[in-house]
Amino acid sequence: MASIVCFLLLLLSIARSCHGGITSPYVRKTEASIDMPVEAFPPPEGDNAPEQVHITQGDLIGRSVIISWVTPKDRFPNTVTYWPTGKKHHHKRQARAVTTFYRYYNYTSGYIHHATLNKLKYNTRYIYELGRHGSTRRFSFATPPQVGPDVPYTFGIMGDLGQTYDSNVTLTHYVSNKKAQTMLFVGDLSYADDHPLHDNVKWDTWGRFVEKSTAYQPWIWAAGNHEIDYAPEIDEHTPFKPYMHRYHVPYRASHSTSPLWYSVKRASAYIIVLSSYSAYGKYTPQYDWLKQEFPKVNRSETPWLIVLVHSPWYNSNNYHYMEGETMRVMFESWVVENKVDLVLAGHVHSYERTYRISNVRYNITNGMSTPIKDPSAPIYITIGDGGNIEGPAYRFTEPQPSYSAFREASFGHASLEIKNRTHAYYTWHRNHDNEPVAADSLWIYNRYWYPEEEHSSASYMV
């Protein structure tokens, strides 16, 4: 009898340990989202007016900016005029762009320009102008503070945006967040490939759609599966062709051989971008680069270490379940060994945050394949909930696994407010009707300087 009681208690203990944190009962909707019509994204007025303006960091340390734009008819003018705010005319400078275009099946792009502004001053707002005469357009951006261990800085976090009515709600909520200074975007931009013949007009409309943010603050880009655009059935055999032509990144500054994986330092953060859809096995270029990259991180200079990847390594949704498993097996031990603070992913069209866990003890001989608490491990955040045309992923696995702290099937964006080398405040803002509701929040403790256990403050509204 005693043995039976012990056995039942053991089963109860196992059942309890299998349950994680909170599965929010809130579901935004289960049907697919609807793309906004092309007419919702008119080009700017003026002859050959510059459009689809976006900026990103242009070097390793934040003193350079890449400004990109498209002109529909003529490759000229292909220069940027820029100056610090409050300065007189003689402070104006110019940078000339590298100009390209591409063809994809029955589509020919406009002229795509990429100009790099170098030797900028830290913590300074700049005005910049594109175009000429009646087609001139003016924008601005702020450079980050100089890289340092206790520099406060706020990042936005978003993925899988698309250009639907739900996407518009997400982006509008993000733009209203005045604290955010730079976007960490984890992939899946336009969803052009979800349309017949990979309709590349959708790349143009998406560029116009996001311009209200991308022209004014850097977006750090990671590529997702919807950027591959490999379509041999229409004789398109070059992966990432539209994305690579349109979105330039400073990959050479971190000695990468491909713009699909690279790193940047910004304020007190070291950001590593990986490619889920490029080779990452042993001795591949991405593997070799990452192996050499981690030893370069100086946590006394950049205490916050963040990794961006598209396909999540931990995901308790039936949608895309375990698609990131091979990359996790390849790189998780490095991530834990180097005490990465956060791994941000998209791909799954819902929201999920994990506890600090790892599965690095697993190998084919010991069979220990259960994730366990690990204070050196990152928090994994899946934020593929931008509002894209495919709709939310609402079928979570049950019971909620022990590694999952909070999950919800709806749309939104997040922000990460780095306060100093030890503390950062993270919030996920659900699109709730007309308001971005902070449905999940957490004080995050730096793994290198303050490796204490965090206490979740997740909440939800029905």
GITA-V217419 format. One line per field, one symbol per residue. phi: phi as a letter, one per 40 degrees, with the letter a starting at -180 (. if undefined). psi: psi as a letter, one per 30 degrees, with the letter a starting at -180 (. if undefined). burial: # if it has 16 or more other ideal C-beta (glycine too) atoms within 10 Angstrom, else .. Layout:
BEGIN
phi: ???
psi: ???
burial: ???
END
This chain:
BEGIN
phi: .ccccccccccccccccccccbbcccbdabcccbcccdccbcccchcfccafcabacbacbgbbbcbbabbcbbcbcbbbbaaccgccdcccbbbcccbaaabbfcbbcccbbbbbcbfcccfbcbcbbbgafcbcbbbaabccccdacbccabbcbaafcgacccdccdccccccccccbaccbchgccgdccbdffdcdcccccccccdcbccbacbccbcbccccfcaccbgbbbcgdcccccbcbccccbgccaccaaaabafbbbbbbbbcbbdbcdgcdcdcccdccdcccbccbbccbbbbaccccbabbccgcgccccccdcbcccccdcfccabbbbgccababbccbabcccacccgcbbdbdacccccbbbbcbchcccgccbbccbcdcccccaaacabiabbbcccacbbabbbbbccbfcbccccaaacbbccccaccccbcbcaabc
psi: eeeeeeeeeeeeeeeeffkbckjkfkkelflllkkkleffikllllkhkklhkkllkfaefggkkkkklkkfekfkkhlkkllkkflleffklkkklkklllkjcgkklakkkjkkjlhlklhkkkkkklalbfgkkkallklllkklfgjkkkklkllheahleeeeeeeeeeefjfekfkkjkgljdfhefglkghjfffeeeeeeefefefffkkkjkkkafffehjiffghjgjkgeeeeeejklheffgglgkffklllkjcgkjkkkljfglkglkgleeeeeeefeeffkjffeifjjkkklekkfkkgkfkgkgfgeeeeeefeeeeeeghkekjklbekhakkklljllgffklfefgjgkklkjffllkkkkhhhfglfflljgilkklklffkekkkialallkjjkeaffkkkkkkjkjjcgkjkjfklkjkkkfefihlkljkhkllk.
burial: ...................#####...#....#.##....#.#....########################.....#######...........#.#......#..#.#########..#.#...#######..#.#.#.#####.#.#.#.############.######.##..#..##############....###.##########.###.#############.#....#..#############.##.#.#####################.#.....##.##..##..#.#..################.##..###.##.###.###.#######################.#........#..#.###################.#...#######################.#.#######...#######.######........#.#..
END
